[in-house]
Amino acid sequence: MRLAQYLCTVWLAALSLPLLGQPEPLLQTTTTWEGGKIVYPGGEAEVTAVILRINEGDEPPFHCHPVPTLGYVLTGVVEVETQDGKKRRISQGESVVEVMNTVHRGTAIEAPVEIIVFYAGAQGMRNTVLPADDPEHHYCRE
């Protein structure tokens, strides 16, 4: 948790600096896009950021995230669907907190889709899990 405390301290210090412009809020929420609770994992904090690219016609596998996951759509429109049929379209310039421990996938509606994804995980913990790799459903609820 030292990393999380350090990041919070740096963030708060940055807020106290004189700003050249006003920050533009992208997202502030206490729940995931389908209303689920955001729960941080135990262990030594580790933040990961990636750019995810999905081409039109790609069929990404169903998967889940056992850690809080924030996405910001750089280009295109992506439709995220859970295995039980809940759907949400997210367009360029929008942010969303992904569902946690819920099997889902995203497909490109307008391609190519590029998404910056931030995982608030823990060292040694996977950020993304395939259901086939989790037969006991420790991470992925169906």
C-alpha positions in Angstrom: 0.0 0.0 0.0 3.1 2.3 0.2 2.9 2.9 -3.6 -0.8 3.9 -3.3 0.0 6.3 -0.5 2.9 7.7 -2.5 0.7 8.2 -5.5 -1.9 9.9 -3.4 0.7 12.2 -1.9 2.1 13.2 -5.3 -1.4 13.7 -6.7 -2.4 16.0 -3.8 0.8 17.9 -4.0 0.2 18.4 -7.8 -3.3 19.8 -6.9 -1.7 22.5 -4.8 0.5 23.8 -7.6 -0.8 26.8 -9.6 -2.6 25.5 -12.6 -2.0 26.8 -16.2 -5.6 25.9 -17.0 -8.6 24.3 -15.4 -8.6 20.5 -15.3 -11.3 18.9 -17.3 -13.0 16.2 -15.3 -13.2 12.9 -17.2 -14.9 10.7 -14.6 -15.7 10.5 -10.9 -17.7 7.5 -9.7 -18.0 5.0 -6.9 -19.3 2.2 -9.1 -18.5 0.3 -12.3 -20.5 1.0 -15.5 -23.1 -1.6 -14.5 -23.4 -0.4 -10.9 -21.1 -2.8 -9.3 -18.9 -2.0 -6.3 -15.2 -1.0 -6.8 -13.0 -3.1 -4.6 -9.2 -2.7 -4.4 -7.1 -5.9 -4.1 -4.9 -6.6 -1.1 -1.1 -6.8 -1.4 1.6 -4.4 -2.7 -0.1 -1.8 -4.9 0.8 -1.8 -8.6 -0.6 0.5 -11.3 -0.4 -0.6 -14.9 -1.4 1.4 -18.0 -1.7 0.0 -21.5 -3.1 1.0 -24.9 -5.7 -1.6 -26.1 -6.4 -1.7 -29.9 -9.4 -3.5 -31.3 -10.0 -3.8 -35.0 -13.5 -4.1 -36.5 -14.4 -7.7 -36.9 -12.1 -8.8 -34.1 -13.8 -11.1 -31.5 -11.8 -10.5 -28.3 -12.3 -13.3 -25.7 -14.6 -13.0 -22.8 -12.5 -12.2 -19.7 -12.8 -10.5 -16.3 -10.8 -8.1 -14.2 -10.2 -8.9 -10.5 -8.8 -5.3 -10.0 -10.3 -1.8 -10.6 -9.9 -1.0 -14.3 -10.5 2.4 -15.9 -10.7 2.9 -19.6 -10.5 6.1 -21.7 -11.5 5.7 -25.4 -9.0 7.5 -27.6 -10.6 6.6 -31.0 -13.7 4.8 -32.2 -16.7 3.3 -30.4 -16.6 0.1 -28.4 -19.5 -2.0 -27.2 -18.9 -3.8 -23.9 -21.1 -6.7 -23.1 -21.3 -9.0 -20.1 -22.0 -12.7 -20.6 -25.5 -12.2 -19.1 -26.4 -9.7 -21.8 -25.8 -6.2 -20.3 -24.3 -3.8 -22.8 -22.9 -0.3 -23.0 -21.4 1.7 -25.8 -18.5 3.9 -25.1 -17.4 6.5 -27.6 -14.2 8.5 -28.3 -13.5 10.9 -25.4 -15.5 8.9 -22.8 -14.2 7.2 -19.6 -15.6 4.2 -17.9 -14.8 2.0 -14.9 -14.9 -1.6 -16.1 -17.0 -4.3 -14.4 -15.1 -6.2 -11.8 -15.0 -10.0 -11.5 -17.7 -10.1 -14.2 -17.1 -12.0 -17.5 -17.4 -9.5 -20.4 -15.8 -8.4 -23.7 -15.5 -5.3 -25.9 -16.0 -5.2 -29.6 -15.3 -2.4 -32.1 -18.4 -0.8 -33.5 -16.5 1.9 -35.3 -12.9 0.8 -35.9 -10.2 0.9 -35.1 -10.8 1.4 -31.4 -8.0 2.5 -29.2 -8.5 2.6 -25.4 -6.0 3.7 -22.7 -6.6 1.2 -19.8 -5.4 1.8 -16.3 -5.4 -1.2 -13.8 -5.2 -0.5 -10.0 -3.8 -3.9 -9.2 -1.3 -5.6 -6.9 2.1 -7.0 -7.5 1.9 -10.7 -8.6 -1.8 -10.4 -9.4 -3.1 -10.7 -12.9 -5.2 -7.7 -14.2 -7.1 -9.8 -16.7 -8.3 -13.4 -16.3 -9.9 -15.7 -18.9 -12.7 -17.9 -17.5 -11.0 -21.0 -18.7 -8.0 -20.1 -16.5 -10.4 -19.7 -13.5 -12.5 -22.9 -13.3 -13.2 -22.4 -9.5 -14.5 -18.9 -10.2 -12.1 -17.1 -7.8 -11.9 -14.1 -10.1 -14.6 -14.4 -12.8 -18.3 -14.6 -12.0 -20.5 -15.7 -14.9 
